[in-house]
């Protein structure tokens, strides 16, 4: 029997059984793809989600012999782009390449313009851990000195994010809860504009992945600590929060999804070709520059991953951690 994954239902706590829910009977279709494919990124251009989507798109276009276009539909904490894909035909010709906000929005927002069964996962590409970056006027400040300054003047610490409910936003909220401080959240429509203002000193800091490490190396921003269990092999000089006395781990993931009724054969082909793309040494070298830890998965494993991520966030919310979406 044909199988379908309704993982938005799964992340809302409706159960992993939805990861293998029966799909309608398959209808014969032309070989996929036979026309242009659009990959919607619900963030602005220039950030890591956009960069990874474009690296995939370029190689998929070569494999498929068809144009593969990345379209940035940012805004409303990824809801604009995500809801746009939810309304498209479920034929594989419009896909969603997204990240952490896909799992955080259903937990943190009471209403969304798309249902719990709107999408099925195609494949997880990889994950990364957040680094606390600060503007150069705070270069040399220790983690404890930053915390002390923020506590002395509640709300004075301005932390940017790539949007409400994003991994940088959640990282900042969880950091503040751990440290017992209050900060001002400054949301942007993606990593690109938020990083521009961080470099300009408009904001004090930002949690971001290792994709921004090149800016640290260039001296445009400073890294305070990384929220991972161990130091990143590509940046061994950045200490972990745990080393500095704070038990704090946070990060993001990046992956491809499709409208829920997309045929199994199409989903499996896209997943297989994503694996082929990532096996290309040139693509791996390009992705390595972003600091992403590759962990390409099957659609079924991606569904289970999304459920686990949602469970963790739900547990944090139930524990009393308050997350403001502005």
Backbone torsions as a table, in degrees:
resi	resn	phi	psi	omega
1	UNK	NA	143.7	177.6
2	UNK	-67.5	143.2	-179.1
3	UNK	-118.1	147.7	177.8
4	UNK	-132.9	152.0	179.7
5	UNK	-114.1	118.8	175.3
6	UNK	-108.6	76.8	-168.8
7	UNK	-83.4	-11.5	173.3
8	UNK	-69.7	-36.5	173.7
9	UNK	-61.8	-39.9	-179.5
10	UNK	-63.2	-43.5	-176.8
11	UNK	-70.4	-19.7	175.6
12	UNK	-84.0	7.1	174.5
13	UNK	90.3	15.8	-179.4
14	UNK	-82.5	-2.6	172.6
15	UNK	108.3	146.0	-179.8
16	UNK	-71.5	-8.7	175.0
17	UNK	-58.8	-27.7	179.4
18	UNK	-67.9	-17.2	177.7
19	UNK	-68.7	-13.3	178.4
20	UNK	-135.8	34.1	179.7
21	UNK	-68.9	144.4	-179.0
22	UNK	-65.5	137.7	179.2
23	UNK	-99.8	162.1	174.9
24	UNK	-60.6	159.6	179.6
25	UNK	-57.2	137.4	-177.9
26	UNK	-69.2	144.9	177.3
27	UNK	-112.2	135.7	-178.8
28	UNK	-58.7	131.3	-178.5
29	UNK	-134.2	157.2	175.7
30	UNK	-62.0	157.4	179.1
31	UNK	-56.7	137.3	-178.9
32	UNK	-97.6	137.3	-7.4
33	UNK	-97.7	151.8	176.9
34	UNK	-123.7	15.9	175.4
35	UNK	-161.0	-175.9	-176.5
36	UNK	-61.2	140.9	174.8
37	UNK	-112.5	135.3	178.1
38	UNK	-111.6	128.5	174.3
39	UNK	-107.6	114.1	179.6
40	UNK	-88.4	128.2	174.0
41	UNK	-109.6	117.6	-175.7
42	UNK	-81.9	30.1	176.9
43	UNK	-132.3	165.5	178.1
44	UNK	-71.1	164.9	179.2
45	UNK	-68.8	149.4	173.2
46	UNK	103.1	-16.2	179.1
47	UNK	-86.5	178.4	-176.0
48	UNK	-66.6	-37.4	179.8
49	UNK	-61.6	-43.7	178.0
50	UNK	-64.4	-44.2	-179.2
51	UNK	-61.3	-44.7	-179.7
52	UNK	-66.6	-40.8	179.0
53	UNK	-61.7	-40.7	-179.3
54	UNK	-69.8	-33.8	177.5
55	UNK	-65.8	-37.9	175.9
56	UNK	-68.3	-46.1	-174.7
57	UNK	-59.6	-42.8	-177.1
58	UNK	-61.0	-44.3	-178.5
59	UNK	-76.3	-35.7	177.4
60	UNK	-63.6	-36.5	177.7
61	UNK	-60.8	-39.7	178.1
62	UNK	-67.2	-44.1	179.9
63	UNK	-63.2	-41.3	-172.2
64	UNK	-89.6	-18.7	-176.9
65	UNK	68.1	26.0	179.5
66	UNK	-136.9	151.9	176.8
67	UNK	-63.9	137.0	173.7
68	UNK	-124.4	110.3	-171.0
69	UNK	-108.0	132.6	174.3
70	UNK	-94.0	127.8	-179.5
71	UNK	-120.0	120.5	178.8
72	UNK	-86.5	118.8	177.7
73	UNK	-125.8	76.0	-173.8
74	UNK	-87.2	170.0	174.9
75	UNK	117.7	154.0	177.0
76	UNK	56.3	39.2	177.5
77	UNK	62.0	38.9	-179.8
78	UNK	79.8	-1.5	-175.2
79	UNK	-68.2	-36.1	-178.6
80	UNK	-61.0	-52.4	-179.1
81	UNK	-67.4	-40.3	-178.7
82	UNK	-64.9	-44.3	-179.8
83	UNK	-67.9	-31.0	177.6
84	UNK	-63.0	-42.3	178.9
85	UNK	-68.9	-36.6	180.0
86	UNK	-59.4	-27.0	-177.8
87	UNK	-89.1	-3.9	-176.1
88	UNK	-86.7	160.4	176.6
89	UNK	-58.2	142.1	-178.3
90	UNK	-87.6	70.9	-176.7
91	UNK	-127.1	3.6	179.0
92	UNK	88.3	-4.0	-177.0
93	UNK	-88.8	-8.2	169.7
94	UNK	-132.4	119.8	-175.6
95	UNK	-121.4	163.1	178.5
96	UNK	-117.4	121.8	172.6
97	UNK	-109.9	114.0	-168.7
98	UNK	-141.3	-171.1	-177.8
99	UNK	-147.6	-145.7	-165.1
100	UNK	-52.5	-36.9	-175.9
101	UNK	-61.9	-21.6	177.7
102	UNK	-61.1	-37.6	179.0
103	UNK	-89.0	-27.9	-177.5
104	UNK	-79.6	-34.5	-176.3
105	UNK	-58.8	-45.2	179.5
106	UNK	-64.2	-25.3	-179.6
107	UNK	-83.2	-37.7	-171.3
108	UNK	-95.7	-16.9	-176.7
109	UNK	-114.3	138.3	-177.5
110	UNK	-74.8	-32.4	-178.0
111	UNK	-133.9	140.1	174.7
112	UNK	-131.8	149.6	-178.2
113	UNK	-81.0	15.6	174.9
114	UNK	-141.4	151.8	-172.3
115	UNK	-83.7	173.6	-179.3
116	UNK	-70.3	-10.1	-179.7
117	UNK	-116.8	28.7	-173.6
118	UNK	-77.7	-24.9	-172.7
119	UNK	-132.8	159.7	168.2
120	UNK	-129.9	143.0	-178.6
121	UNK	-74.5	145.2	176.4
122	UNK	-105.3	-48.5	178.3
123	UNK	-175.5	135.4	171.1
124	UNK	-77.2	134.4	178.6
125	UNK	-95.1	-40.4	-179.4
126	UNK	172.2	-173.2	-176.6
127	UNK	-144.1	166.5	177.9
128	UNK	-150.4	161.4	178.0
129	UNK	-107.6	149.2	-178.1
130	UNK	-78.1	141.5	174.1
131	UNK	-115.3	134.7	173.8
132	UNK	-80.3	111.8	178.5
133	UNK	-105.3	145.1	177.1
134	UNK	-129.7	156.1	177.3
135	UNK	-66.7	159.6	-173.1
136	UNK	-64.4	-23.3	177.7
137	UNK	-69.3	-13.5	175.7
138	UNK	-106.7	9.0	179.0
139	UNK	-57.2	136.3	178.9
140	UNK	92.4	-11.8	177.0
141	UNK	-71.2	134.7	176.3
142	UNK	-78.7	164.3	176.9
143	UNK	-57.5	-44.4	-177.9
144	UNK	-66.2	-37.4	179.7
145	UNK	-67.9	-35.0	176.0
146	UNK	-65.0	-42.3	178.7
147	UNK	-64.3	-43.1	-179.5
148	UNK	-62.8	-42.0	178.8
149	UNK	-63.1	-42.5	-178.4
150	UNK	-66.8	-37.1	178.8
151	UNK	-71.3	-33.8	-179.1
152	UNK	-68.1	-28.4	-179.2
153	UNK	-136.7	79.7	-175.0
154	UNK	-53.3	130.5	178.8
155	UNK	89.6	-9.8	-177.6
156	UNK	-74.0	-26.1	179.6
157	UNK	-76.0	116.3	-178.3
158	UNK	-102.7	112.5	-179.7
159	UNK	-111.4	126.0	-179.7
160	UNK	-83.9	165.2	171.4
161	UNK	-150.8	166.7	177.6
162	UNK	-82.8	5.8	176.4
163	UNK	147.7	155.7	178.3
164	UNK	-59.4	132.4	179.3
165	UNK	83.2	-1.0	178.9
166	UNK	-75.9	168.9	178.4
167	UNK	-60.5	-44.2	176.3
168	UNK	-59.9	-37.4	178.2
169	UNK	-66.4	-49.4	-179.3
170	UNK	-63.8	-36.7	176.8
171	UNK	-59.6	-43.2	179.7
172	UNK	-65.5	-42.3	-179.6
173	UNK	-64.1	-42.7	-178.9
174	UNK	-70.5	-37.0	175.2
175	UNK	-60.9	-45.6	-179.7
176	UNK	-62.6	-39.6	178.5
177	UNK	-65.1	-41.8	179.2
178	UNK	-64.7	-40.8	-174.9
179	UNK	-84.6	-14.8	-178.8
180	UNK	72.6	41.1	-178.8
181	UNK	-129.2	167.5	176.9
182	UNK	-117.1	135.7	-179.0
183	UNK	-131.0	170.3	175.4
184	UNK	-104.5	120.7	180.0
185	UNK	-84.8	129.0	178.4
186	UNK	-119.1	95.1	-177.1
187	UNK	-82.5	145.4	176.0
188	UNK	-123.9	178.1	-179.7
189	UNK	-96.4	33.5	178.4
190	UNK	146.9	171.3	-177.5
191	UNK	-68.9	-38.1	-176.5
192	UNK	-55.5	-59.2	-179.0
193	UNK	-65.6	-32.7	178.6
194	UNK	-67.2	-39.8	179.5
195	UNK	-69.0	-34.9	177.1
196	UNK	-59.1	-44.6	179.9
197	UNK	-72.4	-30.5	175.7
198	UNK	-65.0	-45.3	179.0
199	UNK	-63.6	-32.1	-179.6
200	UNK	-81.6	-8.9	179.9
201	UNK	82.9	13.2	177.7
202	UNK	-67.6	-35.2	175.8
203	UNK	-119.2	164.6	-176.7
204	UNK	-84.7	-37.9	-175.0
205	UNK	-160.7	-179.8	-179.2
206	UNK	-167.5	142.2	170.2
207	UNK	-90.1	127.3	-179.3
208	UNK	-150.1	163.1	-178.9
209	UNK	-79.0	-179.0	-178.9
210	UNK	-69.2	-3.4	175.2
211	UNK	-62.4	-22.1	-179.3
212	UNK	-93.6	6.2	-175.8
213	UNK	-63.1	-30.8	178.3
214	UNK	-61.0	-33.3	178.1
215	UNK	-71.1	-32.2	174.6
216	UNK	-66.0	-46.3	179.9
217	UNK	-62.4	-33.3	-179.2
218	UNK	-82.1	-3.3	178.5
219	UNK	78.7	16.5	-178.0
220	UNK	-86.6	-23.8	172.9
221	UNK	-144.4	167.4	179.8
222	UNK	-119.4	143.6	179.1
223	UNK	-100.3	131.9	-179.4
224	UNK	-98.3	-49.5	-177.9
225	UNK	-163.4	158.4	178.1
226	UNK	-113.4	137.0	-175.6
227	UNK	-90.5	65.8	179.8
228	UNK	-136.4	168.5	179.8
229	UNK	-68.9	-33.9	-177.9
230	UNK	-135.0	161.1	176.0
231	UNK	-62.4	147.7	179.6
232	UNK	-74.7	133.9	-178.1
233	UNK	-61.9	-24.2	179.6
234	UNK	-86.1	-9.2	-179.8
235	UNK	-145.5	64.4	-172.8
236	UNK	-65.7	-12.9	-179.6
237	UNK	-81.2	-13.0	-179.3
238	UNK	-87.0	117.4	-179.0
239	UNK	-72.7	156.7	174.1
240	UNK	-82.5	158.7	174.8
241	UNK	-60.5	-36.2	-179.4
242	UNK	-61.3	-40.2	178.0
243	UNK	-61.6	-30.7	-177.1
244	UNK	-92.6	9.6	173.2
245	UNK	97.7	7.7	-179.6
246	UNK	-121.6	121.2	179.4
247	UNK	-80.2	87.7	-170.5
248	UNK	-143.1	119.1	177.8
249	UNK	-131.7	129.1	176.8
250	UNK	-155.9	158.9	179.8
251	UNK	-178.4	-165.9	-176.3
252	UNK	-134.5	175.0	176.2
253	UNK	-137.8	164.6	-178.4
254	UNK	-140.7	130.9	-177.9
255	UNK	-162.8	172.4	-177.1
256	UNK	-106.9	136.6	175.5
257	UNK	-131.3	164.5	179.6
258	UNK	-138.8	158.5	173.6
259	UNK	-51.6	143.8	-166.5
260	UNK	-57.1	-34.7	-176.1
261	UNK	-88.1	10.8	177.6
262	UNK	-59.2	131.3	-176.7
263	UNK	-57.2	145.7	179.7
264	UNK	-56.2	-42.4	-177.1
265	UNK	-61.5	-37.1	179.2
266	UNK	-69.3	-45.2	179.6
267	UNK	-61.2	-44.9	-179.0
268	UNK	-65.6	-36.5	178.4
269	UNK	-66.9	-45.0	179.1
270	UNK	-61.1	-43.8	179.4
271	UNK	-60.8	-46.8	-179.8
272	UNK	-61.9	-39.6	-178.9
273	UNK	-74.8	-27.5	171.1
274	UNK	-62.0	-41.2	176.6
275	UNK	-61.9	-42.3	179.3
276	UNK	-62.1	-41.1	179.4
277	UNK	-62.8	-47.3	-176.1
278	UNK	-70.2	-21.0	176.5
279	UNK	-74.5	-13.6	179.6
280	UNK	-71.0	122.0	-178.2
281	UNK	-56.1	-36.3	-179.9
282	UNK	-65.5	-39.9	178.6
283	UNK	-68.9	-42.3	177.7
284	UNK	-59.2	-39.9	179.4
285	UNK	-65.8	-38.4	178.7
286	UNK	-66.9	-43.1	-179.8
287	UNK	-67.9	-35.5	-179.9
288	UNK	-58.0	-30.7	-179.9
289	UNK	-66.6	-21.7	179.5
290	UNK	-84.6	-11.4	-177.5
291	UNK	80.0	6.4	-179.7
292	UNK	-68.5	138.2	174.0
293	UNK	-94.1	106.8	-175.8
294	UNK	-65.8	135.4	176.0
295	UNK	-155.2	56.5	-177.5
296	UNK	-59.6	135.0	-172.5
297	UNK	-126.4	173.8	168.9
298	UNK	-77.2	162.3	175.4
299	UNK	-57.5	-40.2	-178.4
300	UNK	-65.5	-42.7	178.7
301	UNK	-67.0	-35.4	177.7
302	UNK	-64.0	-40.4	177.5
303	UNK	-59.2	-46.3	179.7
304	UNK	-65.1	-36.3	176.9
305	UNK	-62.7	-44.6	179.9
306	UNK	-61.8	-39.9	178.4
307	UNK	-63.2	-42.7	-179.7
308	UNK	-64.4	-41.1	178.4
309	UNK	-62.6	-41.5	179.7
310	UNK	-66.7	-41.0	178.7
311	UNK	-58.6	-40.7	-179.7
312	UNK	-64.1	-43.6	-179.2
313	UNK	-69.1	-40.4	177.0
314	UNK	-59.9	-39.1	179.2
315	UNK	-64.8	-38.9	178.8
316	UNK	-65.8	-42.4	179.6
317	UNK	-64.5	-42.7	178.9
318	UNK	-65.6	-24.8	-179.4
319	UNK	-75.2	-9.1	177.8
320	UNK	108.7	-1.7	177.3
321	UNK	-67.3	122.5	-177.7
322	UNK	-93.8	125.7	-176.8
323	UNK	-118.4	113.1	-177.7
324	UNK	-88.2	131.1	178.1
325	UNK	-100.7	6.2	177.7
326	UNK	68.1	NA	NA
